[in-house]
Amino acid sequence: MKILFIQALSMEGIDVERVYPIGIVVLASQVERETSHQLQLFDMNMAIDPYGDLRLQLDTHQPDVVCLSLRNIDPLGNKTSSLIPSFAVSLAFIKRYAANTKILVGGTGFSLFPERLMRDYPEIDFGVTGEAEKIIVPLLENLNDPPHLPGLCYRENEAVVIVPPVGDYDMLDYQMPNRDLLDPRPYITVNKYVESIGVETKRGCCFSCGYCSYPLLQGSKMRCRTAEAVVDEIQFLYETYGVTRIHFTDSVVNIPVDHLDTICTEIIRRGLKINWSGFFRENLLTAQNVALYTQSGCECFSLSPDGLSQTALDAMDKHMSVQDILDTAQVLANSGVVTVYHFLVNTPGDTTATQQEAKDLIDAIYEIHHASKTLGTIVLNNIRILPGTKVEQQALANGVITPETDLLYPTYYNPAPFDRVRYELEIYHTKKNIFMWQEVTS
């Protein structure tokens, strides 16, 4: 059987930072290990002419099955554009030029709206929600009559049936994917800022932040790889493909703390000259482990405290304080490594007083980082409302959305009277940022 794995368009335009599609490479590697099927991988995001190149892939390889990954449903970043139209076009395109090909769809974006997407797009033969390593081969081997595999989506008469996913893949069984299936080298130089090559150290998230879908997608139990296996993969990427910058794809990279510490200690022990980044939990960072992370190659501390006031932090179940953010800022300013902060604005419970608290927190962060000039930027976003989250319930309770609101398309928590406050805060912090970097001191 000939199988074509496709990463669907997950960005707008050709000048956006690209990400190596580790998901389809992991699944294709699983199929390669267990079967003799012919495999081909194609990332539409790397093509100047995505649909022209897609047609070339279909014509050249004549696949029996297409496995299409929908990673993102929209570009986020406050944008109101959607990636669903390009996904729908891709499905129609595949059926037009490979009419007899079976289409399997998965990915994070699909997992958020499986029933809706199966219902709206009859081109999809089967869907997979959540992790697919355990079910991809049994599904491919039984396409005419698949068993009720965890996470499988299929049609029965006129109804869409979704077998609940389990999310129990043991990351100790995780095997380094065969990246020869999709060469990483073109990705190394394609971005200006963001590391394009990702490495998984674990799955699952033990936090329950009110806006976040990670626990819904990966479960709340953290499943870790061994530090040695993670560093083996980093070393292989470095020695085989010349990868010198990686991003740890974990939702929170420094929990468990000893897990990341052990990884970094192993990187140092092996003398690997690589740079890395990840998203960190603020109140778990200390001067000691920040020094370790810096020595092992951390080039950017990305923080997502999200709340610009204690009211916002509590409303989103962040389980941290404003003082935690400031204490961490001081530690990171002393490290000499660039820090980027991500905050959400106009959060549930905001008042005129919390808007002033937001400015006070921004002032304090800039004051802490000013001398070392280690503040990259502060990213401000509205909350993208996702199904199954606390924020969805808050939005319903506060009349921001109704039960009929279509969350498949970009929908933000941004009610009046603070629906324009993001712009005010962007001006406020950007002036500080520009002045900080351009200031001439004697």
Secondary structure, DSSP 8 states (H G I E B T S, - for coil): -EEEEEE---SSSSSS-----HHHHHHHHHHHHH---EEEEEEGGG-SSHHHHHHHHHHHH--SEEEEE---SS--TT----SHHHHHHHHHHHHHHSTT-EEEEESHHHHHSHHHHHHH-TT--EEE-S--TTTHHHHHHTTTS----TTEEEEETTEEEE--------TTS-----GGGS-SHHHHTT-SSS---EE--EE--S---TT--HHHHH-SS-EE--HHHHHHHHHHHHHHH---EEEE-SSSTTSSHHHHHHHHHHHHHHT---EEEEEE-GGG--HHHHHHHHHTTEEEEEEEEE-SSHHHHHHTT----HHHHHHHHHHHHHHTSEEEEEEE-S-TT--HHHHHHHHHHHHHHHHHHHTTT-EEEEEEE-EE--TTSHHHHHHHHTTSS-TT--TTS--EE--TTSTTHHHHHHHHHHHHHHHHHH----
